[in-house]
Amino acid sequence: MLIAIDGPAASGKGTLARRLAVHFRLPHLDTGLLYRAVGAQCLVRGLLADETASADIARALNTDALNPDTLRTADIGEAASVVAARPAVRAALLELQRQFAAQTGGAVLDGRDIGTVICPQADAKLFVTATPEVRAQRRFRELEGRGEATSFGAVLEDIRKRDARDSGRASAPLVQAADAVTLDTTALGIEEAFAAALAQVQARAGR
Ligand code: CDP
């Protein structure tokens, strides 16, 4: 079974993807980490403005060495969204995502363009949303928990900026696939959101 989960920053899609993968015993790819890894390398080398260099970095990416702990910072999220708007970067990361999705037995992938571009043939597609305020609150707590100094206002501004950039870009913008089910997690806790996601996936995959 192939499950595609998309949605904006801090909507809860990553948590749901991980939980669904455990439930169905499927491999899981957080595709945001790929863009974060490219963004992080561009930042370290001072190459964020260099389109050609960012595409070279994406082509040479070692996907065995993706460390969520070091890649989930606010600065790297911002850099990821900058490089993710570049068609050459997206093209460089396309095939490895499709290969991951093609594993025997299926997989769970989460990101921005899984249901639309990477796996249009997915058995179940979820589009996970929540209001910007609730997403900012979740991201703020997450960053605080990691010891990153920040304010709620700064996180909300970052979320709004990232939404605009991810939705407004020409190349694979964040957009709901026509056959995706919307899951609004604004008023849902993790367990409730997981129960709703599981029910949707079971209904779609069982058809
Ligand atoms: O954790 P969060 O939702 O904030 O972000 P992420 O999923 O780690 O993705 C970081 C950035 O990578 C996003 O803001 C997108 O610009 C980009 N991205 C993308 O363009 N396509 C994907 N499939 C996944 C991430």
Residues whose N, C-alpha, C, O or C-beta is under 5 A from the ligand:
A	BS01	CDP	P8 A9 A10 T31 G32 L33 Y35 G77 A80 S81 A84 D110 G111 R112 D113 R162 D166
